[in-house]
Amino acid sequence: MLSRLQSARMWTLVFVLFLAAPLLGAQAASASEPTIVFRKVFKSSYPEYVEIKVPENGACTADIRQISDDPSPQPFQLSQSVVQRIFDLASELHDFNGVNLEIHRRIADLGEKTFIYQNGAQVYQTSFNYSTNSSAQQLLDLFENLTREQIDFSDLQRTMQYDHLGVYDVVQRVEKDYDDKVLPDPSALLPALDKLAADNTYLDIARDVARTVAGRIRTGR
């Protein structure tokens, strides 16, 4: 017969497993979700390592760091229009199945780029230093711009928390990147920009820029 303590422990375990079931189910679903992965390794640059995972549901992760740093993938949500564009370009490249994108000429080392398609047991990938394939170049540009956007977002969050004087430089960079149309999904920056604009502990000039950029993102100007 179970003691009172053993019975309590058993019911505690059952309760924990009951609460964890939805999370485990979501993880299993995520594991089988069609996913496009971009990986770039370029030593002696910044960043040296980039890995962005884009599943069909848009619940992405970005691991952007130096190679010597510990892996630290950060979650972010990508709009369905950008997700669809990524999957459309991957489809044009046959989901990287048997595709050789390398130009096969002697050129400078521009870093090893890898595209990966994952869907359950299906895994296809291709790596290259430089490619003249139009679809590959468009997909590369999109992922490079996503990297830039995630760096902007990370730097904005970091300076807002630890370096109030440095916020102005970062928000100016965000504005320039928006002007240059290199942010694939600028609405992802809105929560940070809105928080900055509303907080009077930051410099007024930084808040003004944040307010202006946020307004332009919302109106598409």
Sequence and secondary structure as in RCSB ss.txt:
>XXXX:A:sequence
MLSRLQSARMWTLVFVLFLAAPLLGAQAASASEPTIVFRKVFKSSYPEYVEIKVPENGACTADIRQISDDPSPQP
FQLSQSVVQRIFDLASELHDFNGVNLEIHRRIADLGEKTFIYQNGAQVYQTSFNYSTNSSAQQLLDLFENLTREQ
IDFSDLQRTMQYDHLGVYDVVQRVEKDYDDKVLPDPSALLPALDKLAADNTYLDIARDVARTVAGRIRTGR
>XXXX:A:secstr
   HHHHHHHHHHHHHHHHHHHHHHHHHHHHHS EEEEEEE TTSSSSEEEEEEETT EEEEEEE TTS    EE
EE  HHHHHHHHHHHHHTGGGTT      S      EEEEEEEETTEEEEEEES    HHHHHHHHHHHHHHHHH
HHHHHHHHHHHH GGGHHHHHHHHHHHHHTT  S GGGGHHHHHHHHH TTS HHHHHHHHHHHHHHHHT 
